[in-house]
Amino acid sequence: MNTHGTVREWGDNHKFRKGKSALVSALCVLAGILVVTPLALVFIYLVIQGAESVNGNFFTQLPKPSGELGGGMANAIVGTFTLLGIASLIGVPIGVLGAVYLAEYGGPKLNWWIRFSSDILNGVPSIIWGIVIYGLMVVPMKGYSALAGGVALGCLMIPIILRTTEEVLLLVPQGYREAALALGIARWKVILQIVIKTASKGIITALLLAFARVAGETAPLLFTALGNNFWNRNLLQPISALPLQIYSFATSAFDDYHRQAWAGALVLVTLVFVLNISVRFLTRDKA
């Protein structure tokens, strides 16, 4: 009797554990669906609202004057990549070199303060960066400019690149460094030709993450780049960008501008999506 009772009790516990496992699995699946659903709804809604206006003219023409139909956001698309280019010239060298210092040279106390400061900067709202650069560049230069917008985005990129790149560099086995130094190779060559080369895929991932982070920023550009409806051939003059053009068109009183704002939002989200997919591709498990 005791044996049968033990078997029955074990069977009941097994069923109970299986039931709990199934319930938790179902809750996890539900949570995953809830996480993905807002993104899917946003993307589907953007496709419904903006896909019709995404055509050849959208990528090749300038915005039409108020009240006229047609036109596009060619200047804003070029302006976005121009601003990202300026930002990368500032954010990439400082971020990567700062990460190299933290991983290879810095002392514990100084490193702690640099990491702490970087984490604080990473949490600063982007509009604050816009106000700061407005005071430091726009006011002294007496005008909005592409250069000021690029600097604002570059400042946003620095802490992201620095912290992500540092973590990637620290993943390179210490034995690589020791073996190279034992062969008499200069330390800077070890860092450049072995450490950075080994971590190159992770560093590229950090750069793409930073680009995806700043590509859709609007607030800092309102205080620095301002935006315009024409081509920009001078980095010291206002420049348009997709976020700025979307904001301008979405707040206008014309339906055609509203349609183009939806199209611009779809293109911008697609750009960020492609950057994030590139990150996932670079960090995928080869196994």
Order of alpha helices (4+ residues) and beta strands (2+ residues): alpha-alpha-alpha-alpha-alpha-alpha-alpha-alpha-alpha-alpha-alpha
